[in-house]
């Protein structure tokens, strides 16, 4: 978007091993309220709350949403899980480190479908679109077309 206009922000976290291993959590600037946690929320700067927008099924076959609340002053994020209308329950805290180099940033390839979190599986039709979209985007970045 043009400078100064609100934009949708994202937060990508790789949990686990370095390199191609690990599990990816991708969340988007949103609202933590039950009926709004499924919607993009444009902002003028990095948001304080992010949501998966789409549901996952846990090991009990219940639909859950993933979220992250960022505390910029503490340089950390609290990861949380919620049912469709339930409150967010904190499950982990992530410490945010230094900014990655441009080279490492270019090499990163997040894909929450192929690198799903353990015990969770996509539960929404939107997840079926994600894998080809992420692969296409990553191909464009590698070829220089996605800049």
Secondary structure, DSSP 4 states (H G I P E B T S, - for coil): --TTS-B--EEEEEESSSTT-SEEEEEEE---STTTTTS---BSS--SEEE--S-EE-TTS-EEEEEEEEETTTTEEEEEEE-SSSPPEEEEEEE--PPPPHHHHHH----TTTTPPTT-EE-SHHHHHHHHHHHHHHHHHHHTTT-
